[in-house]
Amino acid sequence: MRPAVYGVGAVTGAFGLLFGFSTAVIAGVLGGIAESFHLTTGQAELTVALLVASCFVGAVVAGPVSARIGRRRTLGIATGLAGCGYAIVILNGDLSMLLVARVLIGLAVGLSSMVAPMYAGEASPVRLRGAVVSVFQLAITLGMLSAYAAPLVLGDGDWQTVIGSGLLVTALCLVTLLMVPESPYWLMIRGRHAEAAANAAFLGIDTPHPAPEAAAASPNKLLAGSTLAVLVLCSSLFILQNLSGIDGVLYYAPRIFTQLGLTAGTAALMATLGLGIVNVLATIMALIYVDRLGRRLLLNVGCTVMVLGLALAILADTLSAPLIGLIGLAVFIAAFAISLGPLPYVLMSELFPSAVREKGIAVASATSWLFNALVAANFLSGIEMIGLSGVLLVFALVCMIALLIALRFVPETRGVSLEAIEAKVVGGTRLRWVGLGKNGSPAVAPVAAGTTKS
């Protein structure tokens, strides 16, 4: 395995850390911020959701920006935005400047959440692609864990220092970005064939080929073959990922544990830290097995267990039993970490044809952040309206829908080259069979080109 693979993994991991830390760090200090500035429930939700809404904007512009200037330069812009945001937090403790900083950081996370997994998918060897892309999700969990630990180490009252420590993560992004070349796939699309071949050789991957003629000739490339079905599937997986409740649990975990009966403060923060540890360990298991057991098995098992974990949490709320609640939420997060957490990123990096990869992934990522913001902006209000058990029941129903969609539509793509997947998608192969067939063999012959099937 070439050293360059570790460089790609390092870049993927660094921006995953930025994602995880930036989105979760507010959880441990929200109480202190709300107390300092006398925030209402709605204002507290706005403080959380503002970053997520900015992530949506960043994800929307990530496609055209990365298509025009490349993956590395786009990630460089994200690094600069995040650095400015965290510097503002450290230098100014005013609420309005905190909100400005969260907008800048959100734009950075939105940009990188689309481009980093795409770069990892394009710059990794076929046999390691699922694991390298899954490093992004592993790093997200590590970033969240560090965000949960920061208030315990630095003090939840010193919110400027806690949030501002994200500047260290930004520095890591900059260092790792200097270790890797531009994506060979982007260079090939831009007609820079010699550079694409040189970068592919450096990375130890096959030189990519130009987009299939069927995709290049289509007046609307999103309508070529099964591409539209890919867009619908990936967007749906991200919608379900966010509506599963993971964002509400991770952003407001201390509040949830207080409602379940734990003492506010250190006890709730320690329970939240415990969830972070479970998240990391389960994601490591996903990284190890995603290229061994495959995408479908992990997704199907994970969605099933997520429902069971949420059922335990509902029981805990009914009985006012915080220990059962901690176990239920830990089961839920562990199951998420092997399924709806990493696999939408893996699948979107694999399924979109190269001619529309930036646009397709940008739409899927933007959809993800839109529904992330929806949960962040309404979670506390939802608890006030229908209770914690009611909210968790809605999340459980979403997980059941995710299981049904995974069983019916998600293909098995482990070990299949991006070119082979692309040929089947553009050729109109039924989406379920664009990867491996029923017996682990290559997919069956495609249907007529130009036909979109799901």
Buried (B, 14 or more C-beta within 10 A) or exposed (E): EEEBBBBBBBBBBBBBBBBBBBBBBBBBBBBBBBEEEEBEEEBBBBBBBBBBBBBBBBBBBBBEBBBEEBBBBBBBBBBBBBBBBBBBBBEBEEBEEBEBBBBBBBBBBBBBBBBBBBBBBBBBBBEBBBBBBBBBBBBBBBBBBBBBBBBBEBBBBBBBBBBBBBBEBBBBBBEBBEBBBBBBBBBBBBEBBEBBBBBBBBBBBBBBBBBBEBBBEBEEBBEBBBBBBBBBBBBBBBBBBBBBBBBBBBBBBBBBBBBBBBEEEEBBBBBBBBBBBBBBEBBBBBBEBBBEBBBBBBBBBBBBBBBBBBBBBBBBBEEEBBEBBBBBBBBBBBBBBBBBBBBBBBBBBBBBBBBBBBBBBBBBBBBBBBBBBBBBBBBBEBBEEEBBBEBBBBBBBBBBBBBEBBEEBBBBBBBBBBBBBBBBBBBBBBBBBBBBEEEEEEBEEBBEBEEBBE
